[in-house]
Amino acid sequence: MQVTPSKILALVIALGYLATAVAMSGWDTEGVAVFCLILLLPLAFIWFPDEIETFTVIVAKRPYGRITSETHASMVMLVGWLCLVGYLPLLAYLLH
C-alpha cells in the first residue's frame, strides 16, 4: 500500500468526524466503537481500492446473483469518498 495525500486526507477527515462525535455526545465507549466501525468501510474503500477491485465471489446460486467482473479501483475509491464526505454528514444531520 502506497501512502498518498488522498489517504492521509481521508484519515484526517475521519478523525475529525470522530473528534466531533466525541465532543458532541461525550465519551460513550459503545457509541465511539460503533462510529469507528462505521468509518472503517469508507476508509477501506479509499485505502485499499486495488485489493477490493479484484474481489469476485458467487453471492447467490441464481444466474444473476454473482459478482463475476472486477470493479475499477477508481470507482471503488469514488464510492469511499462519496460515503465519507457526502453520506456520513448527511446521515448525522438527519439523525440529529
Buried (B, 14 or more C-beta within 10 A) or exposed (E): EEEEEEBEBBBEBBEEBBEEBBEEEEEEEEEBEEBEEBBEBBBBBBBBBEEBBEEEEEEEEEEEEEEEEEBEBEEBBBBBBEBBBEEBEEEBEEEE
